[in-house]
Amino acid sequence: MLLLCAAVGLVWGVTNALMKASTAADTSDSKAWSLGALLRNWKYLTALAANQSASLLFLWSLAEATLLAMALMSAGIYLCVTS
């Protein structure tokens, strides 16, 4: 269970930073945040797919642990990664 929490928190932290970085260069353009622009950005889509995979892992791991334990541990590791 602890390994699943660590994996989820680590992937969430890394992919959120990657998604933010992949759209940072496009902020000067007013169309940068449009859905079409995001769908054409392969770096963003790759990070999003990994992020959503971690979300599926989180939901799957709830069968093994309680929601409170998983949420607290995953969020704690996510905060450590992003700070």
Biopython code that builds the backbone (N, CA, C, O; Angstrom):
import numpy as np
from Bio.PDB.StructureBuilder import StructureBuilder

atoms = [
    (1, "MET", "N", (0.820, -1.190, 0.000)),
    (1, "MET", "CA", (0.000, 0.000, 0.000)),
    (1, "MET", "C", (0.865, 1.255, 0.000)),
    (1, "MET", "O", (0.579, 2.213, -0.718)),
    (2, "LEU", "N", (1.894, 1.245, 0.786)),
    (2, "LEU", "CA", (2.780, 2.409, 0.847)),
    (2, "LEU", "C", (3.466, 2.645, -0.494)),
    (2, "LEU", "O", (3.670, 3.787, -0.905)),
    (3, "LEU", "N", (3.816, 1.570, -1.164)),
    (3, "LEU", "CA", (4.446, 1.690, -2.483)),
    (3, "LEU", "C", (3.477, 2.291, -3.500)),
    (3, "LEU", "O", (3.878, 3.107, -4.330)),
    (4, "LEU", "N", (2.212, 1.894, -3.441)),
    (4, "LEU", "CA", (1.209, 2.474, -4.338)),
    (4, "LEU", "C", (1.019, 3.959, -4.073)),
    (4, "LEU", "O", (0.920, 4.753, -5.009)),
    (5, "CYS", "N", (0.969, 4.335, -2.801)),
    (5, "CYS", "CA", (0.829, 5.751, -2.436)),
    (5, "CYS", "C", (2.018, 6.554, -2.943)),
    (5, "CYS", "O", (1.858, 7.650, -3.480)),
    (6, "ALA", "N", (3.200, 6.002, -2.768)),
    (6, "ALA", "CA", (4.405, 6.701, -3.226)),
    (6, "ALA", "C", (4.398, 6.848, -4.739)),
    (6, "ALA", "O", (4.750, 7.907, -5.258)),
    (7, "ALA", "N", (4.006, 5.814, -5.443)),
    (7, "ALA", "CA", (3.979, 5.876, -6.910)),
    (7, "ALA", "C", (2.965, 6.905, -7.393)),
    (7, "ALA", "O", (3.258, 7.692, -8.293)),
    (8, "VAL", "N", (1.782, 6.902, -6.804)),
    (8, "VAL", "CA", (0.739, 7.850, -7.203)),
    (8, "VAL", "C", (1.183, 9.281, -6.919)),
    (8, "VAL", "O", (1.091, 10.144, -7.792)),
    (9, "GLY", "N", (1.656, 9.534, -5.717)),
    (9, "GLY", "CA", (2.096, 10.882, -5.354)),
    (9, "GLY", "C", (3.254, 11.366, -6.212)),
    (9, "GLY", "O", (3.293, 12.528, -6.618)),
    (10, "LEU", "N", (4.185, 10.485, -6.484)),
    (10, "LEU", "CA", (5.343, 10.849, -7.311)),
    (10, "LEU", "C", (4.920, 11.169, -8.745)),
    (10, "LEU", "O", (5.348, 12.177, -9.309)),
    (11, "VAL", "N", (4.093, 10.327, -9.328)),
    (11, "VAL", "CA", (3.643, 10.569, -10.703)),
    (11, "VAL", "C", (2.806, 11.833, -10.782)),
    (11, "VAL", "O", (2.978, 12.621, -11.711)),
    (12, "TRP", "N", (1.903, 12.049, -9.829)),
    (12, "TRP", "CA", (1.100, 13.266, -9.832)),
    (12, "TRP", "C", (1.979, 14.508, -9.731)),
    (12, "TRP", "O", (1.774, 15.478, -10.461)),
    (13, "GLY", "N", (2.946, 14.478, -8.838)),
    (13, "GLY", "CA", (3.817, 15.638, -8.671)),
    (13, "GLY", "C", (4.649, 15.937, -9.905)),
    (13, "GLY", "O", (4.759, 17.089, -10.325)),
    (14, "VAL", "N", (5.227, 14.909, -10.479)),
    (14, "VAL", "CA", (6.083, 15.097, -11.663)),
    (14, "VAL", "C", (5.256, 15.515, -12.876)),
    (14, "VAL", "O", (5.643, 16.427, -13.606)),
    (15, "THR", "N", (4.125, 14.855, -13.093)),
    (15, "THR", "CA", (3.344, 15.169, -14.284)),
    (15, "THR", "C", (2.675, 16.537, -14.201)),
    (15, "THR", "O", (2.532, 17.207, -15.223)),
    (16, "ASN", "N", (2.266, 16.963, -13.021)),
    (16, "ASN", "CA", (1.697, 18.316, -12.903)),
    (16, "ASN", "C", (2.738, 19.365, -13.256)),
    (16, "ASN", "O", (2.426, 20.348, -13.929)),
    (17, "ALA", "N", (3.961, 19.167, -12.812)),
    (17, "ALA", "CA", (5.037, 20.099, -13.156)),
    (17, "ALA", "C", (5.333, 20.060, -14.659)),
    (17, "ALA", "O", (5.585, 21.099, -15.268)),
    (18, "LEU", "N", (5.304, 18.870, -15.253)),
    (18, "LEU", "CA", (5.551, 18.747, -16.692)),
    (18, "LEU", "C", (4.438, 19.398, -17.517)),
    (18, "LEU", "O", (4.711, 20.040, -18.531)),
    (19, "MET", "N", (3.191, 19.234, -17.084)),
    (19, "MET", "CA", (2.086, 19.861, -17.808)),
    (19, "MET", "C", (2.180, 21.378, -17.732)),
    (19, "MET", "O", (1.927, 22.077, -18.713)),
    (20, "LYS", "N", (2.543, 21.871, -16.571)),
    (20, "LYS", "CA", (2.694, 23.318, -16.412)),
    (20, "LYS", "C", (3.844, 23.833, -17.273)),
    (20, "LYS", "O", (3.718, 24.872, -17.921)),
    (21, "ALA", "N", (4.951, 23.117, -17.283)),
    (21, "ALA", "CA", (6.111, 23.537, -18.069)),
    (21, "ALA", "C", (5.840, 23.452, -19.564)),
    (21, "ALA", "O", (6.332, 24.284, -20.327)),
    (22, "SER", "N", (5.068, 22.466, -19.995)),
    (22, "SER", "CA", (4.818, 22.307, -21.428)),
    (22, "SER", "C", (3.876, 23.372, -21.973)),
    (22, "SER", "O", (3.833, 23.594, -23.183)),
    (23, "THR", "N", (3.126, 24.027, -21.109)),
    (23, "THR", "CA", (2.250, 25.102, -21.568)),
    (23, "THR", "C", (2.809, 26.482, -21.240)),
    (23, "THR", "O", (2.242, 27.485, -21.672)),
    (24, "ALA", "N", (3.890, 26.559, -20.499)),
    (24, "ALA", "CA", (4.443, 27.853, -20.084)),
    (24, "ALA", "C", (4.969, 28.655, -21.269)),
    (24, "ALA", "O", (4.859, 29.881, -21.275)),
    (25, "ALA", "N", (5.526, 28.001, -22.255)),
    (25, "ALA", "CA", (6.086, 28.708, -23.409)),
    (25, "ALA", "C", (4.993, 29.320, -24.280)),
    (25, "ALA", "O", (5.257, 30.257, -25.034)),
    (26, "ASP", "N", (3.783, 28.808, -24.185)),
    (26, "ASP", "CA", (2.695, 29.265, -25.038)),
    (26, "ASP", "C", (1.809, 30.325, -24.394)),
    (26, "ASP", "O", (0.804, 30.711, -24.991)),
    (27, "THR", "N", (2.139, 30.807, -23.213)),
    (27, "THR", "CA", (1.245, 31.728, -22.523)),
    (27, "THR", "C", (1.179, 33.102, -23.174)),
    (27, "THR", "O", (0.233, 33.846, -22.917)),
    (28, "SER", "N", (2.141, 33.461, -24.001)),
    (28, "SER", "CA", (2.087, 34.756, -24.669)),
    (28, "SER", "C", (0.976, 34.788, -25.726)),
    (28, "SER", "O", (0.441, 35.852, -26.036)),
    (29, "ASP", "N", (0.643, 33.649, -26.260)),
    (29, "ASP", "CA", (-0.409, 33.552, -27.259)),
    (29, "ASP", "C", (-1.757, 33.397, -26.553)),
    (29, "ASP", "O", (-1.889, 32.598, -25.627)),
    (30, "SER", "N", (-2.745, 34.157, -26.989)),
    (30, "SER", "CA", (-4.053, 34.086, -26.341)),
    (30, "SER", "C", (-4.744, 32.753, -26.586)),
    (30, "SER", "O", (-5.658, 32.390, -25.846)),
    (31, "LYS", "N", (-4.325, 32.015, -27.613)),
    (31, "LYS", "CA", (-4.932, 30.727, -27.920)),
    (31, "LYS", "C", (-4.207, 29.569, -27.243)),
    (31, "LYS", "O", (-4.532, 28.407, -27.486)),
    (32, "ALA", "N", (-3.237, 29.874, -26.405)),
    (32, "ALA", "CA", (-2.422, 28.820, -25.803)),
    (32, "ALA", "C", (-3.241, 27.886, -24.928)),
    (32, "ALA", "O", (-2.933, 26.698, -24.836)),
    (33, "TRP", "N", (-4.251, 28.392, -24.303)),
    (33, "TRP", "CA", (-5.019, 27.556, -23.380)),
    (33, "TRP", "C", (-6.267, 26.974, -24.027)),
    (33, "TRP", "O", (-7.096, 26.381, -23.337)),
    (34, "SER", "N", (-6.416, 27.130, -25.327)),
    (34, "SER", "CA", (-7.567, 26.529, -25.993)),
    (34, "SER", "C", (-7.393, 25.014, -26.053)),
    (34, "SER", "O", (-6.276, 24.500, -25.997)),
    (35, "LEU", "N", (-8.489, 24.329, -26.165)),
    (35, "LEU", "CA", (-8.449, 22.869, -26.200)),
    (35, "LEU", "C", (-7.656, 22.357, -27.397)),
    (35, "LEU", "O", (-6.906, 21.388, -27.280)),
    (36, "GLY", "N", (-7.818, 22.996, -28.529)),
    (36, "GLY", "CA", (-7.089, 22.573, -29.720)),
    (36, "GLY", "C", (-5.589, 22.687, -29.555)),
    (36, "GLY", "O", (-4.844, 21.803, -29.978)),
    (37, "ALA", "N", (-5.140, 23.778, -28.937)),
    (37, "ALA", "CA", (-3.703, 23.962, -28.723)),
    (37, "ALA", "C", (-3.159, 22.903, -27.767)),
    (37, "ALA", "O", (-2.049, 22.407, -27.962)),
    (38, "LEU", "N", (-3.921, 22.557, -26.745)),
    (38, "LEU", "CA", (-3.466, 21.529, -25.805)),
    (38, "LEU", "C", (-3.432, 20.154, -26.468)),
    (38, "LEU", "O", (-2.540, 19.354, -26.186)),
    (39, "LEU", "N", (-4.386, 19.877, -27.336)),
    (39, "LEU", "CA", (-4.422, 18.577, -28.007)),
    (39, "LEU", "C", (-3.309, 18.412, -29.030)),
    (39, "LEU", "O", (-2.957, 17.286, -29.381)),
    (40, "ARG", "N", (-2.757, 19.506, -29.509)),
    (40, "ARG", "CA", (-1.634, 19.436, -30.451)),
    (40, "ARG", "C", (-0.282, 19.411, -29.746)),
    (40, "ARG", "O", (0.743, 19.190, -30.390)),
    (41, "ASN", "N", (-0.267, 19.629, -28.451)),
    (41, "ASN", "CA", (0.967, 19.667, -27.677)),
    (41, "ASN", "C", (1.262, 18.259, -27.148)),
    (41, "ASN", "O", (0.671, 17.836, -26.154)),
    (42, "TRP", "N", (2.177, 17.527, -27.810)),
    (42, "TRP", "CA", (2.443, 16.138, -27.431)),
    (42, "TRP", "C", (3.063, 16.019, -26.041)),
    (42, "TRP", "O", (2.849, 15.021, -25.352)),
    (43, "LYS", "N", (3.826, 17.023, -25.627)),
    (43, "LYS", "CA", (4.420, 16.966, -24.290)),
    (43, "LYS", "C", (3.333, 17.028, -23.217)),
    (43, "LYS", "O", (3.374, 16.308, -22.219)),
    (44, "TYR", "N", (2.369, 17.904, -23.451)),
    (44, "TYR", "CA", (1.254, 18.031, -22.511)),
    (44, "TYR", "C", (0.432, 16.748, -22.479)),
    (44, "TYR", "O", (0.073, 16.266, -21.405)),
    (45, "LEU", "N", (0.134, 16.194, -23.648)),
    (45, "LEU", "CA", (-0.684, 14.982, -23.717)),
    (45, "LEU", "C", (-0.004, 13.782, -23.065)),
    (45, "LEU", "O", (-0.665, 12.959, -22.431)),
    (46, "THR", "N", (1.312, 13.684, -23.222)),
    (46, "THR", "CA", (2.053, 12.584, -22.596)),
    (46, "THR", "C", (1.991, 12.692, -21.072)),
    (46, "THR", "O", (1.759, 11.700, -20.381)),
    (47, "ALA", "N", (2.200, 13.898, -20.558)),
    (47, "ALA", "CA", (2.127, 14.107, -19.116)),
    (47, "ALA", "C", (0.708, 13.886, -18.599)),
    (47, "ALA", "O", (0.519, 13.325, -17.519)),
    (48, "LEU", "N", (-0.282, 14.320, -19.361)),
    (48, "LEU", "CA", (-1.676, 14.124, -18.968)),
    (48, "LEU", "C", (-2.035, 12.644, -18.912)),
    (48, "LEU", "O", (-2.723, 12.204, -17.991)),
    (49, "ALA", "N", (-1.571, 11.879, -19.892)),
    (49, "ALA", "CA", (-1.842, 10.437, -19.911)),
    (49, "ALA", "C", (-1.209, 9.749, -18.699)),
    (49, "ALA", "O", (-1.833, 8.880, -18.089)),
    (50, "ALA", "N", (0.007, 10.124, -18.349)),
    (50, "ALA", "CA", (0.657, 9.552, -17.166)),
    (50, "ALA", "C", (-0.076, 9.964, -15.899)),
    (50, "ALA", "O", (-0.233, 9.160, -14.980)),
    (51, "ASN", "N", (-0.527, 11.216, -15.847)),
    (51, "ASN", "CA", (-1.260, 11.707, -14.690)),
    (51, "ASN", "C", (-2.566, 10.938, -14.514)),
    (51, "ASN", "O", (-2.911, 10.547, -13.399)),
    (52, "GLN", "N", (-3.285, 10.722, -15.598)),
    (52, "GLN", "CA", (-4.538, 9.991, -15.518)),
    (52, "GLN", "C", (-4.307, 8.518, -15.192)),
    (52, "GLN", "O", (-5.148, 7.887, -14.552)),
    (53, "SER", "N", (-3.186, 7.971, -15.622)),
    (53, "SER", "CA", (-2.832, 6.591, -15.254)),
    (53, "SER", "C", (-2.614, 6.483, -13.756)),
    (53, "SER", "O", (-3.012, 5.496, -13.137)),
    (54, "ALA", "N", (-1.985, 7.491, -13.173)),
    (54, "ALA", "CA", (-1.798, 7.499, -11.722)),
    (54, "ALA", "C", (-3.138, 7.630, -11.009)),
    (54, "ALA", "O", (-3.324, 7.062, -9.933)),
    (55, "SER", "N", (-4.064, 8.365, -11.590)),
    (55, "SER", "CA", (-5.398, 8.470, -10.995)),
    (55, "SER", "C", (-6.108, 7.115, -11.017)),
    (55, "SER", "O", (-6.789, 6.755, -10.057)),
    (56, "LEU", "N", (-5.952, 6.372, -12.102)),
    (56, "LEU", "CA", (-6.528, 5.025, -12.161)),
    (56, "LEU", "C", (-5.870, 4.100, -11.139)),
    (56, "LEU", "O", (-6.549, 3.289, -10.509)),
    (57, "LEU", "N", (-4.560, 4.216, -10.974)),
    (57, "LEU", "CA", (-3.855, 3.436, -9.964)),
    (57, "LEU", "C", (-4.360, 3.779, -8.567)),
    (57, "LEU", "O", (-4.517, 2.894, -7.725)),
    (58, "PHE", "N", (-4.614, 5.066, -8.321)),
    (58, "PHE", "CA", (-5.156, 5.502, -7.041)),
    (58, "PHE", "C", (-6.514, 4.851, -6.789)),
    (58, "PHE", "O", (-6.756, 4.320, -5.705)),
    (59, "LEU", "N", (-7.397, 4.888, -7.781)),
    (59, "LEU", "CA", (-8.718, 4.276, -7.615)),
    (59, "LEU", "C", (-8.623, 2.771, -7.427)),
    (59, "LEU", "O", (-9.344, 2.197, -6.611)),
    (60, "TRP", "N", (-7.741, 2.131, -8.176)),
    (60, "TRP", "CA", (-7.565, 0.688, -8.042)),
    (60, "TRP", "C", (-7.035, 0.328, -6.651)),
    (60, "TRP", "O", (-7.431, -0.685, -6.074)),
    (61, "SER", "N", (-6.153, 1.149, -6.127)),
    (61, "SER", "CA", (-5.545, 0.855, -4.828)),
    (61, "SER", "C", (-6.512, 1.060, -3.662)),
    (61, "SER", "O", (-6.240, 0.615, -2.547)),
    (62, "LEU", "N", (-7.638, 1.729, -3.910)),
    (62, "LEU", "CA", (-8.621, 1.898, -2.845)),
    (62, "LEU", "C", (-9.243, 0.571, -2.425)),
    (62, "LEU", "O", (-9.828, 0.473, -1.347)),
    (63, "ALA", "N", (-9.120, -0.437, -3.260)),
    (63, "ALA", "CA", (-9.593, -1.768, -2.879)),
    (63, "ALA", "C", (-8.719, -2.361, -1.783)),
    (63, "ALA", "O", (-9.174, -3.204, -1.010)),
    (64, "GLU", "N", (-7.474, -1.925, -1.714)),
    (64, "GLU", "CA", (-6.527, -2.443, -0.736)),
    (64, "GLU", "C", (-6.466, -1.614, 0.549)),
    (64, "GLU", "O", (-6.120, -2.136, 1.610)),
    (65, "ALA", "N", (-6.796, -0.347, 0.456)),
    (65, "ALA", "CA", (-6.627, 0.540, 1.614)),
    (65, "ALA", "C", (-7.838, 1.461, 1.739)),
    (65, "ALA", "O", (-8.683, 1.525, 0.846)),
    (66, "THR", "N", (-7.904, 2.159, 2.845)),
    (66, "THR", "CA", (-9.000, 3.097, 3.048)),
    (66, "THR", "C", (-8.732, 4.390, 2.291)),
    (66, "THR", "O", (-7.587, 4.728, 1.992)),
    (67, "LEU", "N", (-9.791, 5.092, 1.993)),
    (67, "LEU", "CA", (-9.679, 6.353, 1.276)),
    (67, "LEU", "C", (-8.850, 7.357, 2.058)),
    (67, "LEU", "O", (-8.019, 8.060, 1.483)),
    (68, "LEU", "N", (-9.068, 7.427, 3.352)),
    (68, "LEU", "CA", (-8.340, 8.390, 4.192)),
    (68, "LEU", "C", (-6.837, 8.142, 4.143)),
    (68, "LEU", "O", (-6.060, 9.081, 3.967)),
    (69, "ALA", "N", (-6.429, 6.912, 4.293)),
    (69, "ALA", "CA", (-5.000, 6.593, 4.294)),
    (69, "ALA", "C", (-4.379, 6.879, 2.927)),
    (69, "ALA", "O", (-3.307, 7.478, 2.840)),
    (70, "MET", "N", (-5.051, 6.450, 1.869)),
    (70, "MET", "CA", (-4.511, 6.668, 0.523)),
    (70, "MET", "C", (-4.435, 8.153, 0.193)),
    (70, "MET", "O", (-3.432, 8.618, -0.349)),
    (71, "ALA", "N", (-5.483, 8.895, 0.517)),
    (71, "ALA", "CA", (-5.514, 10.322, 0.194)),
    (71, "ALA", "C", (-4.431, 11.078, 0.950)),
    (71, "ALA", "O", (-3.735, 11.910, 0.368)),
    (72, "LEU", "N", (-4.283, 10.801, 2.228)),
    (72, "LEU", "CA", (-3.280, 11.504, 3.027)),
    (72, "LEU", "C", (-1.860, 11.196, 2.574)),
    (72, "LEU", "O", (-1.037, 12.101, 2.439)),
    (73, "MET", "N", (-1.575, 9.928, 2.341)),
    (73, "MET", "CA", (-0.218, 9.564, 1.945)),
    (73, "MET", "C", (0.111, 10.036, 0.536)),
    (73, "MET", "O", (1.208, 10.542, 0.300)),
    (74, "SER", "N", (-0.813, 9.883, -0.401)),
    (74, "SER", "CA", (-0.563, 10.331, -1.772)),
    (74, "SER", "C", (-0.403, 11.841, -1.835)),
    (74, "SER", "O", (0.495, 12.345, -2.509)),
    (75, "ALA", "N", (-1.269, 12.565, -1.138)),
    (75, "ALA", "CA", (-1.179, 14.029, -1.128)),
    (75, "ALA", "C", (0.108, 14.493, -0.455)),
    (75, "ALA", "O", (0.723, 15.463, -0.898)),
    (76, "GLY", "N", (0.520, 13.814, 0.604)),
    (76, "GLY", "CA", (1.768, 14.177, 1.272)),
    (76, "GLY", "C", (2.977, 14.004, 0.370)),
    (76, "GLY", "O", (3.850, 14.870, 0.325)),
    (77, "ILE", "N", (3.031, 12.900, -0.341)),
    (77, "ILE", "CA", (4.157, 12.671, -1.255)),
    (77, "ILE", "C", (4.102, 13.644, -2.422)),
    (77, "ILE", "O", (5.136, 14.139, -2.871)),
    (78, "TYR", "N", (2.886, 13.922, -2.920)),
    (78, "TYR", "CA", (2.722, 14.899, -3.999)),
    (78, "TYR", "C", (3.259, 16.260, -3.566)),
    (78, "TYR", "O", (3.957, 16.920, -4.337)),
    (79, "LEU", "N", (2.947, 16.682, -2.355)),
    (79, "LEU", "CA", (3.433, 17.974, -1.861)),
    (79, "LEU", "C", (4.951, 17.993, -1.702)),
    (79, "LEU", "O", (5.597, 19.005, -1.975)),
    (80, "CYS", "N", (5.508, 16.883, -1.263)),
    (80, "CYS", "CA", (6.974, 16.812, -1.147)),
    (80, "CYS", "C", (7.649, 16.923, -2.512)),
    (80, "CYS", "O", (8.701, 17.550, -2.637)),
    (81, "VAL", "N", (7.053, 16.322, -3.520)),
    (81, "VAL", "CA", (7.626, 16.358, -4.860)),
    (81, "VAL", "C", (7.525, 17.752, -5.469)),
    (81, "VAL", "O", (8.459, 18.212, -6.125)),
    (82, "THR", "N", (6.403, 18.422, -5.257)),
    (82, "THR", "CA", (6.195, 19.720, -5.906)),
    (82, "THR", "C", (6.804, 20.888, -5.147)),
    (82, "THR", "O", (6.939, 21.972, -5.716)),
    (83, "SER", "N", (7.173, 20.711, -3.896)),
    (83, "SER", "CA", (7.748, 21.857, -3.170)),
    (83, "SER", "C", (9.245, 21.915, -3.273)),
    (83, "SER", "O", (9.867, 22.819, -2.717)),
]
sb = StructureBuilder()
sb.init_structure("model")
sb.init_model(0)
sb.init_chain("A")
sb.init_seg("    ")
for serial, (resi, resn, name, xyz) in enumerate(atoms, 1):
    if name == "N":
        sb.init_residue(resn, " ", resi, " ")
    sb.init_atom(name, np.array(xyz, "f"), 0.0, 1.0, " ", f" {name:<3s}", serial, name[0])
structure = sb.get_structure()
